[in-house]
């Protein structure tokens, strides 16, 4: 401890030697140069601010539609950071096509130890048509230095412009289509433009599996239409096209799916008229029937029909029937609920030497020539179901989107709904809660209905014939928050004695909680932050079990003097949870670290004294009292005692520093007294008791003074928790610890 004993002792001894005519001895020991500016005690006490925590990166740049399978991140370097932690939240569009901003609890760890300021998030190993293209990816980055135990930085703010952290994949061009018999000498290929595209590559082949395709042409980015001229010899040939977007950085999108196109031969038939859909408006669970009027016959030819379909999720065509002579077909080929299917019929004249195909019927989702859309869908449960709180604790509100139907249909919902509930996940345990025949008013695209609280729910759609759909996916209420969450505050190490302290000499904390009184969570997640309102990071990779009531956090970067906030969130069986309770705490510290923190107040208080910093030695004798910044006093008294010196320094409720709650960090009461002889050797004695964030005491009786400064021995330190229970019983702290800044 850099007490100013040496200066005080030499001052007092100087007085003794003046009285005994031995001034020259003292002059040899300490040069009394009054011309040179004197160095004050504050010069010795000053130290550059120490690094205790890190700042978050000031910029975070995330690629937006630049790469087909990966998203690249880059951020500014943070001084003293040795690694970075990256978290990601994936957001899908809701039923209205809107993307909600994620909450902190939606983020999960992507990578814990990144040693550079860039990272590539490999999302798709084999880029192709994929639902991941329609998702948004939010990232946030935190700087860390675990080796030196610096407090990790806050995460970058994913709502701020500089660190927005929003990225998405480079999707292939959407909605590719090709003319199918519209002309005799050309096929037009069209697609939707891709942002930031520099050009588009158009490929063509004759195999439906896409093999053997060749580059047909490259067009500039201001074009999204290409006209492929067809030679007479190629008329009627089925070609398959795909398009690839090329960006300014030379990255390529994944290719589109294959678009079928062909030209019509002379004498080809017209497509059928009056295409109708039977049992296709939610009347069936597994099939849709398509009917049409026969095409006009052609002499010496037989008439056949091929049927194709596209869907609301895929504009590419799938052939469901090839060259049938019937005028109807039942489609049950891998139909899925929640999807609208569009049907096209092609007429074919065929004989032994010729094959003539009509253009496709104009029955797609957006007819061009006064056609009428031919569409159908299975009876299906709502695709979006969620649970929110009800008006009381024993009720919940179920929200769902209407069952799928074509957007151009009548406004009135043709279906009713049944809510099923259960207290277990067994498939046969669900019972009808209530059939909702009086449909509530739709709001923001959702129906809302309040029901009594159960563990699990699902919804079934019922059509006008009483046919029921398959159930929706299961949803569950999020459990109530745990009760009485408590975090240890430098408490006795019962239960923690098997854990080591970290680099900063801080012991772990223990978080305890009780389960909600009227709920049964499936498990719990625990989050930690240095702020009560934001910056939480999940510290449990997997959910804790339902029977868990405590958790030990071995926070490897916890620092003395820092409060940590812990949020315990209850989870349902689906791993979902929003409700949590928070408490703060902090770990006990070692005796050595306790003394270092205590010594900050000792050094701060001594810097305020004036007598001991006087340039004239005789002026240093006497008494003075200074006040603590926040409370209490320090009384200083230096006098000659026999052939030596006696210095008394008494602290009374002295406090120079407060914690984040404005409570005393260390409040000191007691003495740090010194007795020395003419050789400036001696010892310190007395005791200082501390209250505040880290209660305890320090005893000076075993500290040796040599040449006017601490030079051997040890301090005795004992620490307590906030209730007065002993954490670390009285033990030695080497004198050199007091010399450390």
C-alpha positions in Angstrom: 0.0 0.0 0.0 1.6 3.3 -1.1 1.0 5.0 2.2 3.0 8.2 2.5 4.8 6.9 5.6 8.2 7.7 4.2 7.5 11.4 3.8 5.8 11.6 7.1 8.5 9.7 9.0 11.4 11.7 7.4 9.6 14.9 8.3 9.3 13.9 11.9 12.8 12.6 12.1 14.0 15.8 10.5 12.5 17.7 13.5 14.3 15.4 15.9 17.7 15.9 14.2 17.3 19.7 14.0 16.9 19.7 17.8 20.1 17.6 18.2 22.2 19.5 15.6 22.2 16.5 13.2 20.7 18.3 10.3 23.6 17.4 8.0 22.8 13.7 8.4 19.3 14.3 7.2 20.6 16.5 4.4 22.6 13.5 3.2 19.5 11.2 3.3 17.0 13.6 1.6 18.2 16.5 -0.5 16.3 19.6 0.6 16.2 21.3 -2.8 13.8 24.2 -2.5 14.5 25.6 -6.0 13.1 22.5 -7.9 9.3 22.2 -7.9 8.2 19.7 -5.3 6.4 16.4 -6.2 3.2 16.2 -4.3 1.6 13.0 -3.0 -1.1 13.2 -5.7 1.7 12.8 -8.3 2.5 9.5 -6.7 -1.1 8.4 -6.3 -2.1 9.3 -9.9 -2.4 6.4 -12.3 -3.8 6.1 -15.7 -7.4 4.8 -15.8 -7.4 1.0 -15.9 -9.3 -0.9 -18.4 -12.1 -2.8 -16.8 -14.7 -3.2 -19.5 -14.8 -3.0 -23.3 -16.8 -0.9 -25.7 -19.1 -2.5 -28.3 -18.0 -2.2 -32.0 -18.9 1.2 -33.4 -20.0 -0.2 -36.7 -21.4 -3.5 -37.9 -21.8 -4.1 -41.6 -23.9 -7.1 -42.7 -24.3 -8.2 -46.3 -27.7 -7.7 -47.7 -28.5 -9.9 -50.7 -24.9 -10.2 -51.8 -24.3 -13.9 -51.5 -26.6 -16.8 -52.3 -25.6 -19.1 -49.4 -23.9 -17.0 -46.8 -24.2 -13.7 -45.0 -20.9 -11.8 -44.3 -20.3 -9.7 -41.3 -17.7 -7.1 -40.6 -17.3 -4.8 -37.6 -14.8 -2.2 -36.3 -12.0 -3.4 -34.1 -12.4 -2.8 -30.3 -9.2 -1.9 -28.4 -8.1 -4.6 -26.0 -10.7 -7.1 -27.3 -9.3 -10.6 -28.0 -12.4 -12.2 -29.3 -16.0 -11.5 -30.2 -19.3 -13.1 -29.5 -22.0 -13.2 -32.3 -25.7 -13.8 -31.7 -28.4 -14.1 -34.4 -32.2 -13.8 -34.6 -34.0 -15.2 -37.6 -37.3 -13.5 -38.6 -40.0 -14.8 -40.9 -42.8 -12.7 -42.4 -46.2 -12.9 -40.7 -49.4 -13.7 -42.5 -49.6 -10.1 -43.7 -46.0 -10.2 -45.1 -44.6 -8.0 -42.4 -41.4 -8.7 -40.6 -41.5 -8.0 -36.8 -38.4 -6.6 -35.1 -36.9 -9.3 -32.9 -36.8 -9.1 -29.2 -33.6 -9.7 -27.1 -34.9 -13.2 -26.2 -35.1 -14.1 -29.9 -31.3 -14.0 -30.2 -29.3 -17.2 -29.8 -25.5 -17.7 -29.8 -24.1 -18.2 -33.3 -20.4 -18.2 -32.4 -18.8 -17.6 -29.0 -15.1 -17.1 -29.9 -14.4 -15.2 -33.1 -10.9 -13.9 -33.2 -11.2 -11.6 -36.2 -13.4 -8.6 -37.0 -15.3 -10.5 -39.8 -17.4 -13.6 -39.9 -19.3 -15.6 -42.6 -22.6 -17.1 -41.6 -23.0 -20.2 -43.8 -26.8 -20.6 -44.0 -27.2 -22.8 -47.1 -24.6 -25.3 -48.2 -26.4 -26.0 -51.4 -28.1 -22.9 -52.5 -31.3 -23.5 -54.4 -35.0 -22.6 -54.0 -35.4 -22.4 -50.3 -37.6 -20.8 -47.7 -34.5 -19.3 -46.1 -34.3 -16.8 -48.9 -37.4 -15.1 -47.6 -36.1 -14.7 -44.0 -34.3 -11.8 -42.4 -31.3 -12.3 -40.3 -30.4 -9.9 -37.4 -27.0 -10.0 -35.8 -25.4 -8.4 -32.8 -21.8 -8.5 -31.7 -20.1 -8.2 -28.3 -16.4 -7.6 -27.6 -14.6 -9.8 -25.0 -11.3 -10.3 -23.3 -11.7 -13.3 -21.1 -8.0 -13.9 -20.6 -7.6 -10.6 -18.8 -11.1 -10.7 -17.3 -12.4 -7.5 -18.8 -16.1 -7.0 -18.6 -17.6 -7.9 -22.0 -19.0 -5.1 -24.0 -22.7 -4.5 -24.5 -24.0 -6.0 -27.7 -24.2 -3.8 -30.8 -27.6 -2.1 -31.0 -29.6 -3.8 -33.7 -32.0 -0.9 -34.0 -29.3 1.8 -34.5 -28.2 2.8 -38.0 -24.5 2.2 -37.5 -25.0 -1.3 -36.0 -28.3 -2.3 -37.5 -27.0 -5.8 -38.2 -29.7 -6.8 -40.6 -28.9 -9.1 -43.5 -30.4 -11.4 -46.0 -29.4 -13.9 -48.7 -29.1 -13.3 -52.4 -32.3 -15.0 -53.6 -32.5 -16.3 -57.2 -34.7 -14.3 -59.5 -38.3 -15.0 -58.6 -41.4 -16.0 -60.7 -39.6 -17.1 -63.8 -41.9 -18.0 -66.6 -41.7 -18.9 -70.3 -44.2 -18.8 -73.1 -45.9 -22.1 -73.7 -47.1 -22.2 -77.3 -48.1 -18.5 -77.4 -46.0 -17.9 -80.6 -44.7 -20.1 -83.4 -41.3 -18.5 -83.7 -40.2 -17.3 -80.3 -40.3 -18.0 -76.5 -40.3 -15.1 -74.1 -38.7 -15.7 -70.7 -39.4 -13.3 -67.9 -38.5 -13.0 -64.2 -38.5 -10.5 -61.3 -35.5 -8.2 -61.0 -32.9 -8.8 -58.3 -31.7 -5.7 -56.3 -28.0 -4.9 -57.0 -27.9 -7.2 -60.0 -25.4 -6.2 -62.8 -26.7 -8.7 -65.3 -28.6 -11.9 -65.8 -27.4 -15.2 -67.4 -30.1 -17.2 -69.3 -29.5 -21.0 -69.7 -31.5 -23.4 -71.8 -31.7 -27.2 -72.1 -34.0 -30.0 -73.2 -34.0 -32.2 -70.1 -36.6 -31.8 -67.4 -34.0 -32.6 -64.7 -31.9 -29.6 -65.7 -28.8 -31.5 -66.8 -26.8 -30.4 -69.9 -28.0 -26.8 -69.9 -26.0 -24.3 -71.8 -25.6 -20.5 -71.5 -27.9 -19.0 -74.0 -27.2 -15.3 -73.4 -26.4 -12.6 -70.9 -28.5 -9.5 -70.5 -28.1 -6.3 -68.6 -29.7 -5.7 -65.2 -32.2 -3.2 -66.6 -33.9 -6.2 -68.5 -36.0 -8.9 -67.0 -37.4 -10.2 -70.2 -35.6 -12.2 -72.9 -36.9 -13.3 -76.3 -35.5 -16.6 -77.5 -36.0 -16.9 -81.3 -36.8 -20.4 -82.3 -35.8 -22.0 -85.6 -38.6 -23.8 -87.7 -36.9 -27.1 -87.0 -37.2 -26.5 -83.2 -40.9 -25.7 -83.2 -42.8 -27.8 -80.7 -39.7 -28.8 -78.9 -39.9 -28.4 -75.1 -37.1 -26.3 -73.7 -36.3 -25.6 -70.1 -34.9 -22.3 -69.0 -33.2 -21.0 -65.8 -31.8 -17.6 -64.9 -28.9 -16.6 -62.7 -28.3 -13.1 -61.3 -24.8 -11.6 -61.5 -24.0 -8.9 -59.0 -21.4 -6.1 -59.2 -19.1 -8.1 -56.9 -19.2 -11.0 -59.4 -21.1 -13.2 -56.9 -23.8 -15.3 -58.5 -27.3 -16.1 -57.2 -28.5 -19.6 -57.1 -30.4 -20.4 -60.4 -34.1 -20.2 -60.7 -36.1 -23.4 -61.0 -36.7 -24.6 -64.5 -39.3 -22.9 -66.6 -40.9 -24.9 -69.4 -41.4 -23.2 -72.7 -42.1 -24.2 -76.3 -43.5 -22.8 -79.6 -46.7 -23.8 -81.3 -46.7 -25.6 -84.6 -49.0 -24.7 -87.4 -52.3 -26.6 -87.1 -52.0 -26.9 -83.3 -55.2 -27.1 -81.3 -56.6 -24.5 -78.9 -56.6 -25.3 -75.2 -59.8 -26.5 -73.7 -62.6 -24.1 -72.7 -64.5 -24.0 -69.4 -62.0 -25.5 -67.0 -63.7 -26.0 -63.6 -62.5 -27.2 -60.2 -64.6 -29.7 -58.2 -64.1 -30.4 -54.5 -61.3 -27.9 -54.7 -62.4 -25.2 -52.3 -61.7 -26.9 -49.0 -64.1 -29.8 -49.7 -61.4 -32.4 -49.5 -58.5 -33.3 -47.3 -56.3 -34.9 -50.0 -57.4 -34.3 -53.6 -58.7 -31.7 -56.1 -60.7 -32.6 -59.2 -60.2 -30.7 -62.5 -62.7 -30.9 -65.4 -62.8 -29.3 -68.8 -64.8 -29.2 -72.0 -63.3 -31.3 -74.9 -61.3 -29.6 -77.6 -62.4 -29.7 -81.2 -61.4 -32.9 -83.0 -59.0 -32.9 -85.9 -59.2 -35.4 -88.7 -56.6 -38.1 -88.6 -55.5 -37.1 -85.1 -56.4 -38.3 -81.7 -57.0 -35.7 -79.0 -55.3 -35.9 -75.7 -54.7 -33.6 -72.7 -51.9 -32.9 -70.3 -52.5 -31.1 -67.0 -50.0 -29.0 -65.1 -50.1 -27.0 -61.9 -48.2 -24.3 -60.1 -48.9 -23.0 -56.6 -48.9 -20.0 -54.3 -45.5 -21.0 -53.0 -43.9 -22.1 -56.3 -44.5 -20.6 -59.7 -42.8 -23.4 -61.5 -44.9 -26.0 -63.3 -45.4 -29.6 -62.3 -47.0 -32.1 -64.7 -49.7 -34.1 -62.9 -51.2 -35.9 -65.9 -49.6 -36.6 -69.3 -51.6 -37.2 -72.5 -54.9 -38.5 -71.1 -58.0 -38.9 -73.3 -60.3 -38.2 -70.4 -61.7 -34.7 -69.7 -61.1 -34.8 -66.0 -58.4 -35.7 -63.6 -58.1 -36.0 -59.8 -54.9 -34.4 -58.4 -53.7 -36.1 -55.3 -50.0 -35.9 -56.0 -48.3 -34.6 -52.8 -50.8 -31.9 -52.2 -50.1 -29.9 -49.0 -52.6 -28.0 -46.8 -52.3 -24.3 -46.6 -51.3 -23.9 -50.3 -53.4 -22.7 -53.3 -52.9 -24.6 -56.5 -53.4 -23.2 -60.0 -54.2 -25.6 -62.9 -53.5 -25.4 -66.6 -54.7 -27.8 -69.4 -53.0 -28.3 -72.7 -54.7 -29.9 -75.7 -52.7 -32.3 -77.9 -53.3 -33.7 -81.4 -51.4 -36.8 -82.0 -50.9 -39.4 -84.8 -48.2 -41.8 -85.8 -46.1 -39.0 -87.5 -47.0 -35.8 -85.9 -47.5 -34.2 -82.4 -49.2 -30.9 -82.1 -49.5 -29.1 -78.8 -51.8 -26.1 -77.9 -50.7 -23.3 -75.8 -51.5 -23.6 -72.1 -54.9 -22.5 -70.9 -55.0 -19.0 -69.6 -56.0 -20.1 -66.1 -53.1 -19.0 -63.9 -53.2 -16.6 -60.9 -53.1 -13.6 -63.2 -54.9 -14.4 -66.5 -53.7 -12.4 -69.5 -56.5 -12.7 -72.1 -59.7 -12.6 -70.2 -59.1 -16.0 -68.8 -60.4 -17.2 -65.5 -58.2 -18.6 -62.8 -58.6 -22.3 -62.2 -57.5 -22.9 -58.6 -58.1 -25.2 -55.6 -57.0 -25.9 -52.1 -57.4 -28.6 -49.5 -59.3 -28.1 -46.3 -56.6 -27.1 -43.9 -56.1 -25.8 -40.4 -54.9 -22.2 -39.9 -51.2 -21.9 -40.7 -50.5 -19.2 -38.0 -51.7 -19.9 -34.4 -50.4 -18.3 -31.3 -51.3 -17.8 -27.6 -51.3 -14.6 -25.7 -52.5 -13.7 -22.2 -56.2 -13.6 -21.4 -58.1 -11.2 -19.3 -57.4 -13.2 -16.1 -54.7 -15.6 -15.0 -57.0 -18.6 -15.7 -57.7 -17.6 -19.3 -55.6 -17.2 -22.5 -56.4 -15.7 -25.9 -55.9 -17.8 -29.0 -55.1 -15.9 -32.2 -55.1 -17.5 -35.7 -55.2 -16.5 -39.3 -58.1 -17.7 -41.5 -57.8 -21.0 -43.2 -56.3 -20.7 -46.7 -58.5 -19.5 -49.4 -58.0 -17.7 -52.7 -57.7 -13.9 -52.1 -60.3 -13.1 -54.8 -63.0 -15.2 -53.2 -65.9 -13.8 -51.2 -65.0 -11.9 -48.1 -67.1 -14.0 -45.8 -65.1 -16.8 -44.3 -66.7 -20.1 -45.5 -65.4 -22.1 -42.5 -65.9 -22.5 -38.8 -63.3 -23.5 -36.3 -62.9 -25.9 -33.4 -60.4 -25.2 -30.7 -59.0 -28.3 -29.1 -57.2 -28.4 -25.7 -55.3 -30.8 -23.6 -53.1 -31.0 -20.6 -50.7 -33.5 -22.2 -49.1 -33.9 -25.6 -50.6 -37.3 -26.3 -52.2 -37.2 -29.7 -55.5 -38.7 -28.5 -55.7 -36.6 -25.4 -57.0 -33.5 -27.2 -60.7 -32.8 -26.8 -63.0 -30.3 -28.5 -63.0 -27.2 -26.4 -65.6 -25.3 -28.4 -66.7 -25.0 -32.0 -66.6 -21.3 -32.9 -69.5 -20.8 -35.3 -69.7 -17.1 -34.6 -66.4 -15.9 -36.1 -64.9 -13.1 -34.2 -64.1 -9.9 -36.1 -60.7 -10.1 -37.8 -58.0 -7.6 -36.6 -54.6 -7.2 -38.1 -55.1 -10.4 -40.1 -56.0 -12.5 -37.0 -59.0 -13.9 -35.2 -58.9 -13.7 -31.4 -60.8 -15.8 -29.0 -60.5 -16.2 -25.2 -60.7 -19.6 -23.6 -59.9 -21.2 -20.3 -56.3 -21.9 -19.7 -54.9 -25.4 -20.6 -51.4 -26.7 -21.3 -51.8 -27.2 -25.1 -54.1 -26.1 -27.9 -54.6 -26.8 -31.6 -57.3 -25.6 -34.1 -59.3 -27.5 -36.6 -61.1 -26.0 -39.6 -64.6 -27.2 -40.4 -66.3 -26.8 -43.8 -70.0 -26.4 -44.6 -70.4 -30.1 -44.9 -69.0 -30.8 -41.4 -65.7 -32.1 -42.7 -62.8 -31.4 -40.4 -59.3 -30.5 -41.4 -56.2 -32.1 -39.9 -55.3 -30.2 -36.7 -53.0 -27.2 -36.7 -49.6 -27.4 -35.1 -49.7 -27.4 -31.3 -49.3 -24.2 -29.4 -48.8 -23.7 -25.6 -49.2 -20.7 -23.3 -45.9 -19.3 -22.1 -45.7 -20.1 -18.4 -45.8 -17.4 -15.7 -42.5 -16.0 -14.5 -40.6 -17.7 -11.7 -41.3 -16.3 -8.2 -38.8 -14.9 -5.7 -35.7 -14.9 -8.0 -32.7 -14.2 -5.7 -29.0 -13.7 -6.6 -26.3 -13.9 -4.0 -24.6 -10.7 -3.1 -21.0 -11.4 -1.9 -22.6 -14.1 0.2 -20.9 -16.9 2.2 -19.5 -19.6 -0.1 -21.8 -22.4 1.0 -22.4 -24.4 -2.1 -19.8 -22.4 -4.0 -16.7 -23.7 -2.3 -16.0 -26.2 -5.1 -15.8 -23.3 -7.6 -12.7 -21.3 -8.3 -12.6 -17.5 -8.5 -12.0 -16.0 -12.0 -9.2 -13.9 -13.4 -10.4 -10.8 -11.5 -10.5 -12.8 -8.3 -14.3 -12.8 -8.2 -16.2 -15.9 -7.0 -19.4 -17.3 -8.8 -22.9 -16.2 -7.9 -25.8 -18.4 -7.2 -29.2 -17.7 -8.7 -32.2 -19.3 -7.0 -35.9 -19.2 -7.8 -39.2 -20.8 -7.0 -41.5 -22.0 -9.7 -44.7 -20.0 -10.4 -47.4 -20.9 -7.9 -50.1 -21.6 -10.5 -48.0 -22.9 -13.4 -45.7 -25.7 -14.3 -42.9 -24.6 -16.6 -41.1 -27.2 -18.7 -37.8 -25.6 -18.0 -35.9 -22.3 -17.6 -33.5 -20.1 -19.4 -31.2 -17.7 -17.6 -30.0 -14.3 -19.0 -27.4 -11.9 -17.6 -26.7 -8.2 -18.1 -25.0 -5.3 -16.4 -28.1 -3.2 -17.0 -31.6 -4.0 -15.5 -33.4 -3.0 -18.7 -31.3 -4.2 -21.7 -28.2 -6.0 -22.9 -29.3 -9.4 -21.7 -27.4 -12.5 -23.0 -28.5 -16.0 -22.5 -26.0 -17.9 -20.3 -27.7 -21.3 -20.4 -27.2 -22.9 -23.8 -29.9 -25.6 -23.1 -33.0 -25.1 -21.0 -32.6 -26.0 -17.3 -35.0 -28.8 -16.2 -38.4 -28.2 -14.7 -37.1 -29.3 -11.3 -34.3 -26.8 -11.3 -34.4 -24.1 -8.7 -30.8 -22.8 -8.8 -27.9 -22.2 -11.1 -24.2 -21.3 -10.4 -22.9 -18.6 -12.8 -19.1 -18.9 -13.1 -18.9 -15.5 -14.9 -15.4 -15.6 -16.2 -15.3 -11.8 -16.7 -17.1 -10.7 -13.6 -15.4 -7.7 -11.9 -15.4 -6.3 -8.4 -17.7 -3.5 -7.9 -20.1 -4.5 -10.7 -23.7 -5.5 -10.2 -25.0 -8.2 -12.5 -28.7 -8.6 -13.3 -30.1 -12.1 -13.9 -33.4 -12.8 -15.6 -34.9 -16.3 -15.1 -37.5 -17.0 -17.8 -40.0 -19.9 -17.7 -40.4 -22.1 -20.7 -43.1 -24.3 -22.1 -42.5 -27.7 -23.5 -41.9 -26.1 -26.9 -39.0 -24.1 -25.5 -40.9 -20.9 -25.7 -41.0 -18.3 -23.0 -41.3 -14.5 -22.5 -42.0 -14.1 -18.8 -39.2 -13.7 -16.4 -38.2 -12.1 -13.1 -35.0 -10.2 -12.4 -32.7 -9.9 -9.4 -29.2 -8.5 -9.2 -26.1 -9.8 -7.4 -22.4 -10.0 -7.4 -19.8 -12.6 -6.3 -17.6 -12.6 -3.3 -14.0 -11.5 -3.8 -10.7 -12.9 -2.5 -8.9 -11.4 0.5 -6.3 -9.9 -1.8 -8.8 -8.3 -4.1 -10.9 -7.1 -1.1 -7.8 -5.3 0.1 -7.1 -3.8 -3.4 -10.6 -2.4 -3.5 -10.4 -1.2 0.1 -7.1 0.5 -0.6 -8.7 2.7 -3.3 -10.4 4.6 -0.5 -7.3 4.7 1.6 -5.3 6.3 -1.2 -8.0 8.6 -2.2 -8.4 9.9 1.4 -4.6 10.5 1.9 -4.5 12.5 -1.3 -6.8 15.1 0.3 -4.6 15.7 3.3 -2.6 19.0 3.2 -0.2 18.9 6.1 1.6 15.8 5.0 2.3 17.4 1.6 3.8 20.7 2.9 7.2 21.5 1.4 8.5 22.7 4.8 9.1 19.7 7.1 8.3 21.6 10.3 4.9 22.5 8.7 4.0 18.8 8.5 3.5 18.5 12.2 0.0 19.0 13.5 -3.5 17.9 13.0 -6.2 18.2 10.4 -9.5 16.7 9.4 -10.9 16.2 5.9 -14.3 15.0 4.8 -15.1 12.0 2.6 -16.7 12.8 -0.7 -20.0 11.1 0.3 -19.7 10.8 4.1 -17.5 10.7 7.2 -14.1 12.2 8.1 -10.4 11.3 8.2 -8.5 12.9 11.1 -4.7 13.2 10.8 -2.4 13.9 13.7 1.5 13.8 13.4 3.7 14.4 16.5 7.1 13.6 18.0 7.0 10.8 20.5 10.2 10.3 22.4 13.0 9.6 19.9 10.5 8.6 17.2 7.2 9.6 15.7 3.6 8.7 16.2 1.1 9.2 13.4 -2.6 8.7 14.0 -5.1 8.5 11.2 -8.7 7.9 12.3 -11.5 7.1 9.8 -15.1 7.7 10.9 -17.8 6.5 8.5 -15.5 7.7 5.7 -16.7 7.1 2.1 -15.3 8.4 -1.2 -17.0 6.0 -3.6 -20.5 4.8 -4.1 -22.0 1.9 -6.1 -24.5 2.1 -8.9 -27.3 2.5 -6.4 -25.5 5.4 -4.7 -24.8 3.3 -1.7 -21.3 3.3 -0.1 -18.8 1.1 -1.9 -16.5 1.0 1.1 -17.3 2.9 4.3 -14.4 3.0 6.7 -14.3 3.3 10.5 -11.1 2.7 12.5 -7.4 3.6 12.6 -4.3 3.1 10.5 -1.7 4.3 13.1 2.1 4.2 12.8 4.9 4.2 15.3 8.5 4.6 14.2 12.0 5.2 15.6 14.8 7.6 14.5 15.8 5.2 11.7 12.3 5.5 10.2 11.6 1.8 11.1 8.7 0.6 13.0 5.3 -0.9 12.6 1.7 -0.1 11.9 -1.2 -1.1 14.2 -4.9 -0.8 14.7 -7.9 -2.0 12.7 -10.3 -0.6 10.1 -13.8 -2.0 9.8 -15.7 -1.6 6.5 -19.3 -1.7 5.5 -20.8 -1.2 2.1 -20.7 -3.5 -0.9 -18.0 -5.8 0.5 -18.1 -5.7 4.4 -15.0 -6.8 6.3 -12.0 -5.6 8.2 -8.3 -5.0 7.8 -5.8 -5.3 10.7 -2.4 -3.6 10.5 -0.7 -5.0 13.5 1.7 -7.2 11.5 2.8 -4.6 8.9 6.4 -3.6 9.2 7.8 -0.1 8.4 11.3 0.0 6.9 13.0 3.3 5.9 9.7 5.1 6.3 7.6 2.9 4.1 5.8 -0.5 4.2 8.5 -3.1 3.9 7.4 -6.4 5.2 4.8 -8.4 7.1 1.2 -8.7 6.2 -2.3 -7.5 6.8 -5.1 -9.6 8.3 -8.4 -9.5 6.4 -11.7 -11.0 7.1 -14.8 -10.6 4.9 -18.5 -10.8 5.5 -21.7 -11.0 3.5 -24.6 -8.5 3.9 -26.0 -10.4 6.9 -22.8 -10.4 8.8 -21.9 -14.1 8.1 -18.3 -14.8 7.6 -17.3 -15.4 3.9 -13.6 -15.7 4.3 -12.3 -16.0 7.8 -9.3 -13.9 9.0 -6.3 -14.6 6.9 -3.0 -13.0 5.7 -2.7 -10.5 2.8 0.9 -10.0 1.9 2.2 -6.4 2.3 3.1 -6.2 -1.4 -0.7 -6.3 -2.2 -1.0 -2.9 -0.7 1.7 -1.6 -3.1 -0.4 -2.6 -6.1 -2.4 -0.1 -8.0 
